[in-house]
Amino acid sequence: MNLQFADIEALAWEKHHGLLPAIVQHATTGAVLMLAYMNREALRATLDRRRAVFYSRSRQQLWEKGATSGNTLQVLDVRGDCDGDTLLVSALPSGPVCHNGTLTCFGNQMGSAAEQLAFLAQLEQIIVERIAGSPEGSYTAALYARGIKRMAQKVGEEALEVALAAAGEPDAQLLGEAADLLFHLLVLLRSRQLRLQDVVAELRQRHASRAPPAPEPAPP
């Protein structure tokens, strides 16, 4: 559940002597960033500030992530698990999460296929920023400025390049052309205020509508 202040006392604090483990997950990529602990006061402070505040078991005091380094965690929501004894914190980091300088406390390597695919959401955000800021020399901003017809034309050209590469070029060439196509498709979608997740939702809806019906229960 998405926790509110009124939900705090309902959590199972007694199981871990007033502390609950808090797993921090990147709100965009889904990467697991770190594990820390919260007591009631830390959770209240987190919900109030919308920045991650934890309880240090060694120093026995509250600490806000990034208070000294600047690498804070902007909290989007906090959820309790089914037993109320573990917290899941969805957050956006402002820099490396680990004190060792890595993106997560588990290193820099993305650990799952889902995390790697989530880079597309980051790429979409980069496209939005390039269009809005229109920095000098930005190919994205220049393409967007030329209008939807040019963007649509580029998608068509890149799709043809993908088909030609698939028909007779090495895998590396096909991957490069596919990357070009996907990038230009994201720009085109942005021009219509659409996102890749809208395309995914359409695919999921199609899949659900074509799924085989559930078997009927056996007669008594």
C-alpha positions, 0 to 999 in steps of 0.5 A: 500500500502507498503509506500515509501518516495514518498508516504508520502505527499499523506497521509491525514495528514490534517484529524488529524492535522498532525498526523496519528494513527499507528497500530503496528502488529506483522509481524509473528503472526499477533497480534496487538501490540500497537497503537501510532501516527506518523507525517511526520517526524516520518514516514520518520524516520521509513522508513529510520531506519527500526525501529518504530519511533513515535510522542509523543503527550504529549511531542510533540517530536519524540521517537523511540520505545525501544531507552531506554529499548532496546525493539525496533520494526524492521519494515518490511513494513508500509501501508496506509489504503484505505482513507490514514488516518491510518497506519499499521506497520508490525514489529518484536519486540525484547522484550515486547512491553508494558512499563508494561512488557507485550508482547503487550499493550493489555496484553499477551493473544493471542486474536484470533485463527489466532494468536494462529495458528501463533505460528507454524511459531515461532516454525518453526523458533525455529527449524531452529535455533536449527538445525543451532546452534546445541546446546548440548542436542537439540533433534531437532538438533540430529534428523536432524543430523540423516538424512531424513530417520530417520525423515521420520520414526519418522513421520510415527511412530507419525502418527500411535500413533495419529491413535491409540490414536484417536481409544481409548484414551482420548482427552488429549492423542490424542492432545499430539500425534497430537502435536508430529506428527506436530512437527516431520512433521515440522522438516521433511519439513525443511529437504527438505527446505519446510515450513508449509506455502507451505503446506497451499498454496497447500491446498488453491490451491486444495480448489480453484480448487474445488470451484463451478463455479460462477453462470451465470448472469440472462438473461435480 
